[in-house]
Amino acid sequence: MKNATRCVSLSEEERYGAVSTPIYQTATFRQPTSTEFGEYDYSRSGNPTRTELEKKLAELERAEHAFAFSSGMSALSAIVKLLTTGDEILAGSNLYGGSIRLLERLPRLGINVRYVDTTDPQNVVEALSSRTRMLLIETPTNPFQRVSDIGVLADISHANGVLLVVDNTMLSPCLQNPITHGADIVYHSGTKFLSGHSDVTAGAVIVKDANIAKEIAFVQNAEGTALAPFDSWLLLRGIKTLDLRVEKQCSNALKVAEFLSSHPAVTNIYHPAFADEKARRIHESQASGGGSVIAFTTDDAEFSRRIVEATRLCSIAVSFGSVNSTISLPCYMSHASIPAELRGELAPPRDLIRISVGIENVDDVIEDLREAIRIASGSNVVAIGKAVGE
Ligand SMILES: *Cc1c(COP(=O)(O)O)cnc(C)c1O
């Protein structure tokens, strides 16, 4: 089955044939007797609505085991608990700000974290140490859209007893399935594409190996970080239109990126379709679309701030992957959580603007940006107006 079909296919196990999975809004389940347990006993340990979601997530990522968490960050937190004192993580150098914040807490538990530019696999080979147990990457990264080769990094990892973990939030399972390229663990912020409507905070961990799955299940149950029944239902509902939304958002984003790349106010643009030849080739070999996030610079932080604030259709908001277009200054917003001592190295520049393109009519989005740049240009209006032929 193709993804569009998987997204809407119904569970065969629903006992009454309900086409919308019921919300089992219950904390506990009656037992047959005091010494026998039914399939479910307590919702922290398992809930039928969540089970349906987890089956769907596993199916979409082409894996056996999936776990739904209360957020992308609690998903990552469960993954790093596979490690112990003395272990080391190699992490990509352009990770989501909140991921870096979480990782920076690990050294106090005796887990070392080092950042490496994984776009060149040779950097990983050189950075590996006898303590390295996990390689944690995003591809493409956010907001710079740097591409790493999942298959090559999987080979390097496995040759060195290292687990490859891929944050697949930027593309969703409809565009990229890292496990089919050799990744051991995939995680998502379900808050983004999977939900698609900015109405739920959620996370997911998807794994291939049964032993790793057992460990993740242990943490999910022991810590109580699983996704609640109603939120599981919201995510199930969002996933029904995932493929449709992603397709539309990708094609809209491409048109917006083309508009921006030809605008004289834009100095750099970041989107997989505008990456260099090598990155584009790698991306196209492992993903079936560029996603909906675009970033660009203007070389002028104040000008960028005025552009963001002059948009009307694009709302100023963190997050991405929603049906609504959003605009942000990552340096001050999504990536502000990068600890101060790492900012110089890992934070995006102040003039970088990020747009997540929604499902609106794309001409309206482009018009909004054109007008915002014009307003923000102030005294430069005439010059820029002339250059774009207005
Ligand atoms: C948002 C995001 C996260 C964190 O997910 P939450 O659901 O906000 O906890 C992790 N990785 C990436 C790439 C994200 O964009």
Ligand as a Chemical Component Dictionary entry (heavy atoms), coordinates in Angstrom:
data_LIG
# 
_chem_comp.id                   LIG 
_chem_comp.type                 NON-POLYMER 
_chem_comp.pdbx_formal_charge   0 
_chem_comp.three_letter_code    LIG 
# 
loop_
_chem_comp_atom.comp_id 
_chem_comp_atom.atom_id 
_chem_comp_atom.alt_atom_id 
_chem_comp_atom.type_symbol 
_chem_comp_atom.charge 
_chem_comp_atom.model_Cartn_x 
_chem_comp_atom.model_Cartn_y 
_chem_comp_atom.model_Cartn_z 
_chem_comp_atom.pdbx_ordinal 
LIG C1 C1 C 0 9.255  20.560 17.482 1  
LIG C2 C2 C 0 10.383 19.653 17.280 2  
LIG C3 C3 C 0 10.786 18.778 18.272 3  
LIG C4 C4 C 0 10.149 18.778 19.654 4  
LIG O1 O1 O 0 8.877  18.306 19.653 5  
LIG P1 P1 P 0 7.755  18.763 20.718 6  
LIG O2 O2 O 0 6.546  18.055 20.274 7  
LIG O3 O3 O 0 7.674  20.252 20.629 8  
LIG O4 O4 O 0 8.243  18.339 22.060 9  
LIG C5 C5 C 0 11.810 17.888 17.988 10 
LIG N1 N1 N 0 12.445 17.888 16.784 11 
LIG C6 C6 C 0 12.085 18.741 15.813 12 
LIG C7 C7 C 0 12.791 18.693 14.509 13 
LIG C8 C8 C 0 11.056 19.649 16.023 14 
LIG O5 O5 O 0 10.733 20.499 15.056 15 
# 
loop_
_chem_comp_bond.comp_id 
_chem_comp_bond.atom_id_1 
_chem_comp_bond.atom_id_2 
_chem_comp_bond.value_order 
_chem_comp_bond.pdbx_ordinal 
LIG C1 C2 SING 1  
LIG C2 C3 SING 2  
LIG C2 C8 DOUB 3  
LIG C3 C4 SING 4  
LIG C3 C5 DOUB 5  
LIG C4 O1 SING 6  
LIG O1 P1 SING 7  
LIG P1 O2 DOUB 8  
LIG P1 O3 SING 9  
LIG P1 O4 SING 10 
LIG C5 N1 SING 11 
LIG N1 C6 DOUB 12 
LIG C6 C7 SING 13 
LIG C6 C8 SING 14 
LIG C8 O5 SING 15 
# 
